[in-house]
Amino acid sequence: MNTSPERDPAAARFAVLQMVRLSGALLALGGVLIITGKVAWLPRLPEAAGYVLIAAGLVDFFVVPLLLARRWKSRP
């Protein structure tokens, strides 16, 4: 059992990866809502803004976690 007050870096990195994925999913969802016109609390945004948000969300969800994991990988 680890009783030291230090935080486990693996747990912190896992949390960061999950937050990055969550933010990507929310960006993509926001883009879909803009494209379908279901967002009434925003001024009329062009449909292109929705597509940009979807693309950014997909990159944030699929690509960024891979890049972070590669960067954090321990060297042999």
N, C-alpha and C positions, 0 to 999 in steps of 0.2 A: 504494500500500500504506500502510495506517495503522499507523505504528510508535509512536504516542503511548501512554502507559501508561493513558490514560483508557478506560473501558468504553463501549461503544456502548449508548446508552439504548434503542434499538430492539431490540437482542438481549436485553437484560434484560427488557423489557416482553413480548417474545415468550415468554420462558421463564416469566414469571409467568402469562400467559394459558394456557399449556400445563399448568402445575401446577394452576391453577384447574379446568380441564377434567378433569384426572386425578382431582382430589379429588371432583368431582361424580360422575364415573363410579363411583368407589369407594363413595361414599355410597349411590348407587342400588343398586349390587350388594349392599351390606350390608343394605339394606331388603328386597331380594328374598330374600336368605338368611334373614332373620328371618321373613318371611311364609311361606316354604316349610318352616320348621322345621329347616333344615340346619345351623344354628349351635348346636353342642352345648356350646361353651365359655362361652356366656352363660347367665345364669339365664333362665327363661322370660319372655320379653318379650311384651307384648301385640302382637297383629297390627297394631294402630293405629300402633305405633312404627315398624314396617316401612314403612307407607304414608307416614308423615311423613318418614322418611329418603329414600324414593324421590322425594317431591316436592321436598325440599331438594336432592337430588342433581341432579334435572332443572333446577331453577332455577340451581344452581351451574354446570352444564354448558352451558346454552344462554343464559341471561340475563346472568349476571355478566360473561362476556367481552365481550359487546356494550357493557355499561355502562362497563367499563374502557377499551375501545377508543375509545368516544365521549369519555370524559374526557381521554384521552391524545392525542386528535387535535390536530394543530397548527392554529393559527388562521391564516387567510390574511392 
